[in-house]
Structure formats: C-alpha cells, structure tokens
Amino acid sequence: MILCCINVTYAATHIATSRVDSLNFIFKAGENGYACFRIPALIRTQNGSLLAFAEARKNNCGDSGDIDLVVKRSLDKGKTWTGLQLVWSDSTNTCGNPVPIQDQTTGNIILISTWNLGTDHEKQIMDGSSKDGRHVYMLSSGDNGKTWSAATEITAQVKKTGWTWYATGPCHGLQVLKGKYAGRLVVPINHVETGTNQNFAHTIYSDDHGKSWNLGNNTPQDKMNETTLAEISKGRLMLNMRNSDRTIKTRHTAISKDGGQNWANVQIDTTLIEPICQGSLLSHFYRNNKPTLLFSNPANTKLRANLTLRLSKNDGKTWKYNMVLHPGPSAYSDIAVIDKQIIGCFFEAGYAKPYEGIVFKAVNYSDLTK
C-alpha cells in the first residue's frame, strides 16, 4: 500500500472539490487522537449491519508506524454510525490491511490482516534490512462485529519463507456461492519474492469455516499488486489487480476455475483506468440469479481523483454503467450491497487531498443503471 508518488496540487489541476459538495465522513483525520484514517473495508452482515473498517494511523498518514485496526457499525443502512471501536492494536506496531468475510453457515465474521514492527518500512522488508518481516493474522466475531477475538497468527499456513512483502487485500474477501467450491472462504493477496523482487497475486482459502487455511498458486505473470476478488458466472473467481508497472495505467484481471487455487494468464482491462491505486470488485446475485459485477476506483490516469463506481452484467467483459461518486481527490475504496436497491460505497476522499478521511455514500441501483 505505497502512497502514490505523483507530487501534484489538486486545486491547481482543477480537481479540488467545493465544500458545497458535502462529503459524509465516517472516519475523519484527527478523530479520537488519530492523525489519519486509511485503507477502507466494508461488509454487510447477516443481520443487516454494516461494518466499516479502517487503519487508524496514530502519528501521520504513512504506511508504517503506530497503526491500529478500527471499525464503526451502522444498523440503519449507513444513515448513522456507532463510535469508533478498536479491533486490534499492538503497542506502536502496524496492524493493517483488513479483509473481512462473513461465513454464511456459521455466522462468524473472519478478519484477515497483517502485522509488522512499527519501525520497519515496506522497502526494508522487501530488501531484507528490516528487523522483522510481515506476518498474517486472523481475528473473528460471533456477534456481527460487536466484539472481536484476539488476533491469532496464521503466517506459517499462508506465507512461504522466500516471500518478503505480503499484503492481504485490502477490502472484503468472499465466500463462494455456486459450483463445486461453494462454501469456501477466499482472501485475495499479493506478495513479493526474495531475490527477484517479483510481485505476484494469489489467494488463501479455507474449506472448514476459517479453522485452517490453504495457499493458492501465483498468477502466471508478475507485476501485480493490491488485489480484490469476486465470483463470476459458473462458480469461477476473478482477481482484479493493481498494476505495479507504473507505465501501464489500467487494471489487470485473472480467472480461476478451481476456487482460487490456480489462475489463467493475466489480462489487461483497458476500461478500468487508474493512477496506480487500490480498487474494489464485488459480485451479487440478486437479479435473475446471475452475477452482477461492481467495481470502484479513482478513474484517472494521473491523479488519485474521480472515484467512480461501475457495473457489468457480463462478467466484466464490458462496463456499460458508471457513476462518478466524487470528482475530487479520492483513493482507496470498498463496496457492499446493502439490499436489492442500494449499494454502499466507502472510500477515501477529501476536498484538497484524498486522505482527509473515509466517506460513505449510498447509491441506488436504478440510478447507476440509467
């Protein structure tokens, strides 16, 4: 989750947004003693609650240092939210990259996240000069997010010894609904390999409701980065990946026919432009029992701005429908289907810069598909 390295002034490029265009901040910089909130993740639970997760960064907006995982809950489809709840903190270390999934059989919410020493930076972890590495943990909730278990390490199950950087998601995971692998919990990941510094995407998955985890194989090609995941037709899975090749300003995709264990060759989706940033992919089956794909990201090849929600009715072959949620500074995002009519969008945004906070916006399905 490297911050975009393009040094620009948003106002000077006519992207800054007037304060008349009100942003509904759920997390706002400076709240509860935290300098910055980043890395949104959003899910709707079985009882209809919305859980909005974020990294609460104590001292600044940087990706390392004292970072906690926090959540706010909404019981009324995003109209109002509870106060900030601490999910996981470990002194001055980094707890981040939240990936929540609710198991529809047990009702348990699984939260897969990463940990590293607050003094270690991504570059140091990648080049081997860090004091420690990147570790993977699981937390859970049996009451729709009201309370959370302690963090349990699962690194040995899901990370090879020859890997350095390792990033879960960020944004929601999924439980497979159709086909041979129905019931499987799947989490999208990217990792960097020692020596070559190649960056691949893969998944981890559980067939026993999160009791144990298995490691899927890499995408055939590298230069992948933060990744998101959705189920498409015939029980297949699609990865949608941030590109780590800064010369190509589009998203990459790959398809799995075996529940996320193996992946076909990576493809470029030329419609899904980006300034090199995270995005969110989500499927739902409300209409005619066929998957509808939703995707959100800052649709701009130069700036983290123009946060756009798109919809595809043909497994992402084309993206006929789109809506700009915020034309101004914006970055990471996540999506949840609230009910048959409403899509919830949770994204980093601001008036002068993308990291003023994380906002929520409800979108009517009918408005998106006009």
N, C-alpha and C positions, 0 to 999 in steps of 0.2 A: 504494500500500500504506500508506494512512494508518491509524495506530493508532486503535482505537475511542475515541471521545471521551467515552463514558459513564464518569463517575468514581464507582465503587462499590467497596465492600469485599465480596469474595466470601463470606468467612466470615459476615458479617452477614446475607447473604441465603440462608444455608443451602445454598450451592453448594460450599463448600470441601470437599475430599475427604480422608478419613482416610488416613494413611500406610499403613494396613493394605492399602488398595487400591493395590498396588505399580505404579508406572509404570516401564516399560522404556525408560529414556533412552538414545538413541543419540548425541545431542548434548546436553550439559548446560551451562548458564551457568557461566562461569569456566574451562571446559576449554581447554587449550592457549593460555592467555593471552587468550581472547576473553570479553568481558563477557556476550555474549548470542548465541544462535543462533535465527534465524527463517527463514521462507519455505521450507518443505519441498517437495522434488520427488523422486519415486520412480519408477524403471522396473526392469523385469526384462529382462535382456539375453538374446541368443540362446543363450549357454552356461549360462543358469540363474542367473547372478549377479544380485544386487540392488544397485542404485546409489542411495544416499540422499544427495541434495544439500541444501545449506543455505547461507544467508547467514551468515557468521561476522562478527559486529559487534564491533569491537575495543574500543570505549570505553563503549558503552551499548546500549540496545535501540532507539534511534531509527532512523528510516528513512534518515538521511543520515550523512555522515562516513566514517570508515575502515572499509569493508566488503569482505570477500573472499568468493569462492565456494569452497566446500569440498565434499568427498564422502567417504563411507565405503562400503565394499563388503562384501557378505555372500556367501559361497559355499555356505551351508547353509540357504537359505530363511529367513534372518533370525534364526537361532539365535545366531550370533556375528558380529562385525563387525571389520573392519580398523581400524587407527588412522586419525586424521584426515589427509586428503590435500588439499593446496592445488591447486585447479584454475586459479584466476585471481585475481591480486592486482595492483593498480596503485597503489603507494605509499599515500597516505592518501585515495584516491578511492573512489567507490562502484561496486562490481561486483556486480550482483544480478539478481533475477527470473529464476532458472534455468528453462529449458524444454527438457528432454532428449527426444530421439526416436531410436530406432534404425532405420536403414534396413534392412529385411529382405532386400534384394537384395545390397547391398554389405557389410552388417555394421557399417558405420560408425555411431557414435553422434554425432549432431549436438546441440550445446548452444547454444541461442539465449538471449542475455542482454542486459542493458542496462548502460550506464555513464553516470555524471555526476561532475562535480567533487565532492569530499567537502564542500566549503564551500557548495555550492548545495543549497537545500532545495526540496521539491516546490512549495510556494507561490510561491517566487521564479521557478522555471522556468515556472510557469503564468502569472505576471503579467509576465514579461519582464524582471525585475530581476536575474536570475542572470548570472553571468559567462560561463557556457557553457550548453548545452542537454543534452537527453537523447539518447544515441547507442545504436545497436544493433550487437551483435557476435555472431559465430559462432565456436565452438570445436568441435573434433572429436576423437574417439578411435577408433582402428582395432583396439584390443585389449580390447574390452569394459570400458573405463573404467580400465585400469591406468595409462595415460599419456594426456596431453592436448596438443593443438596449442596454439600461441599464438593469441590472440584476433584475428580478422580483422573489420574494420568493414564492415557491410553497410547502414549508415544510408541512403545515397543510393538504394538499391533499394527500401526498405520504409517510408520516412517522408517525408511531404510537408512542404514548407517552412513551411506555415501551421499546423503542429501544434506544440504545446508539450510537455506531459507525454505520455509514451509508456511503456506497461508491457506487457512480454511475460508472458503467463500471469498469475501463476506457477502452475506444476505442469507435468506432462508435455504434450507435443504428440502428434500421431498420424501414422500412415501409412495412407492409405485402402486398405481391403482388397477392397471389392466395387465393381462397376459401371465406368462409363466412366472414372472418375478413379483407378482402382486404381493404387497405387504413389506417389501424390502425398504429399509431406510437408506437414503443415499445422500452423501455430502460432497459437493464439488471442492476441489483442492488445486493449488498449483505449488510446485516445488522447484528448487534449483539444485543441480547435481554437482558434486565436488569435482574439481579439475577442469571440466569442460565449461562450467557455468551455464549449461543449457537449462532453460526454463520450460518445463512440461506441465500440462494439466493431467489430472487423474481424479478418481473418486475413491472414497472409502464407503463401505456399505455394511449393513447389519441385517441378518435374517432371523435374529432372535430378540427383536424389540430393544436393541441397544445394549444387550448384555455383553456381546463381543463384536469386534469389528474386523473386517477384511479389507485388504488393499487391492484396488483395481490396477490395471496396467496403464502406462503412459499413453497419451496421444502420440500417434506416429511421428508428428513433427513437433519441434520445439518452438521457442519464441512466443509461448503462451504466457499469460499472467493471470491475475484475479479472474475467477470463473464463476458462472452461475449455471443453473441446471433446470430443465423442465422435461416432463413426459409429453411425448407427441403421440401420433396415432400408432396403433398396433403394438402398444407396450414398449415402444422404443424410447430412448432417452436422448436428449440433445444437450451438449455443452455449448455455452456461448461465452467466448473468452476475450478478455482484454488482450491487446496486442503489445508485446514488449519490443517490437521493431518499430521505432518511432518514425520511420519513413512511410509506414502504411497506416493511414488514419481510418481504419474500418475494423469492425468486429470479426472474429473468427468463430466457426462452429464445427462440431464433430458429432457424429451419431453413433449410438451403441444399440445393438440388437440383443445384448445379453445382460441387461440390467446394470450396465456401467462397468463391467469387467474389462471389456475391450472396446476400442474406438476405431471407426473408419478414418480415412485421411481427412485432415483439417481443410475446411473450405472458407473462403472469404465471402462475407455478406456485404456487398457494396452499398446496400441501402443504409445499413447501420453505421453511419459515420461517427467518429469520436475524436476528441483531442488527446487520446490515450488516457482512459479513465475506467473506473468500475461501471458495471451495468447490472440490471436485474431482469431475469427471464422467469416467467410464471405461466403455467397452463391451468385451465379449468374446464370442466366437462358439463357445465350447466345446460347448455343448449344442444339438443339432439344427441346427447351423449358423445359428441365429438369434441376433441380438444381445441380450445381457442388459446392462442399464444399471445401473451402480453410481454412487452419489453420497454424498459425505461433506461435512459442515459442522457448525458449532455450532448445533444446532436449538433456538434460544431467541430470542425477540424482544427481550429486554432485555440479556442478558449474553453475552459470549463464553464459553460453557459448554455442556455436554451434547453433546459431539462424537458424532454419530450417523452410522451407515452405513446406507444404504437401497439397495433393489434393485427394479428394474422389469423386467417381462417384456413390456411393450407400448409400447416407445419413450418411456417417461416420461409416458404418459397418466395412469397411476396408479402409486403406490409402495406396493405391498402389504406388502413386507417391510422391517423396520427393526430395528436393534440399536444400543443406546447403548454406545459404546466407552469413554467416560469422562464421568461425570455432572458432574464438577467443571470448573474453569477450563480452557478449550481454545479454539483459534482456527484457524489455517490448517492445511490437510491435503492429502494426496495418497494415491492408491490404485494398487496394481499387482496383477494376477492372477499369483500365483506358480505355481500348477498347477491341475489340474481340481478340486481340493478346497480350496485355500487362497487367501484374499485377503489381501494385505499392506496394512496401513494405517499411515501415517506422519504424525504430527500434533503440533502444538504443544500443550503441556499442562503442568499443574503442580498442586500441592496448594493453594496460596494464590493464584496468579496464572497466567495462560495461558502466560507466556513463561519459565518455569523451564527449559525445554528442549524437545527434539523427541523423541517416543517412537515406538516401533514395536510394533504388535500384529498378530498373525496371527489371522484369523478363518476358521473352517471354513464352507464354502459351505452345508453341510447345517444348521448352526446358525443361519445367517442366514435360511434359507428354511423354518424350522419353522412 
